[in-house]
Amino acid sequence: MRTIDAPTIIRTKRDGGTLSEQAIDWVIDAYTHGGVAEEQMSALLMAIFLRGMTAGETARWTAAMVASGERFDFTDLHRDGRPLALVDKHSTGGVGDKITIPLLPVVMACGAAVPQASGRGLGHTGGTLDKLESIPGFTAELSKNQIRQQLCDIGAAIFAAGELAPADRKTYALRDITSTVDSMPLIASSVMSKKLAEGARALVLDVKVGRGAFLKTEPEARELARTMVDLGKANGIPTRALLTAMDRPLGRTVGNAVEVVESIEVLAGGGPDDVVALTLALATEMLDAAGIDDVDPAETLRDGSAMDRFRQLVAAQGGDLSQPLPVGASSETVTAPRGGIMGDIDAMGVAMAAWRLGAGRAQPGEPVQSGAGVRIHRSPGEPVTAGEALFTLYTDTPDRITDAMAELDGAWRIGDDAPADSPLIIDRVG
Ligand code: URA
């Protein structure tokens, strides 16, 4: 067999060729163990971004990333004498997408068990772990034994992928700073490598489409959904996907602690309609995938059982909800220049404003500001009075406010008519 080297692999993809299975296995393994330099992987990721990958290459890239680390197996775990109904959900990344935070407690309260390997912020999108780590004391660094124990005791664990798919951990961080996130095969393999390794027995995907998503058009998002559903099924994990709209931010908050606060409102039986609707739609899919059909997930928000599960989950992972959640020390409010009806709000503009305020990172490993974010006071279609507050921006670094305000500028408008309503859930694949 000919020797494999990084420059040849990069050149093959740069020139539009197809990578062999051996080349993919080699490059993923060598990069994980330091045998391929960051510059070389950056070049290869950019070549993949520009040239794409075939279905066969994507499947092999995913398998190689799974093989780069451990693969959990929780099938021996039981609760109340029955095997755990292990199911998980993953979103491809949105703006204000805090859904995992209320969703996990809802499905826990309905009897499913969720081993959730979660991520940090990527590109303009927030990360569930960054949001949850705004709760004083909360940790997502769990050992395998802690995860097993939590699944048996309370029915969920939410953890940094750690030794699961370490190749994804490295490429995820590299993609974040090399503008190579929004590539269909790279998103599909990143999501599915973590999910195949984490030990869930069924999977529900929330594939975002629109201005605030990585993939902006429906055909691209559909292809991503189909690719991931097929990858799941080919690996023995029944997988389905919802295609959901991501043109406007989800809910009324974008950032870290502000999104946790809004999630707690949902768990208390309130919260924005779109967040509640998507939480319940995904819960229904997860429960169906887990074979649980005798409970109404909406009831868990009404009777407080989902809130109880959230408290259990946070406490199990060291979080202290008796302490206040952080709020940025500096704030600025955008007020309405005129009365009328709030028009569309561009998810990307709000996401970039939150990122500039410090909710996301520009360098790998950089800490995020827990208190940074944007609160949206008027959602599209709501009446607005001249002079009232429309957005509040929070940060601990006041000199970030000017750039954040510039991102928000042009991302919203006030009109005389309500903007056209579009469905939140576009389709189901799988
Ligand atoms: N979520 C992931 O885990 N990876 C991506 O590439 C995008 C969203």
Boltz pocket constraint, residues with backbone or C-beta under 6 A from the ligand:
constraints:
  - pocket:
      binder: B
      contacts: [[A, 91], [A, 92], [A, 93], [A, 119], [A, 122], [A, 181], [A, 186], [A, 187], [A, 188], [A, 190], [A, 191], [A, 194]]
      max_distance: 6.0
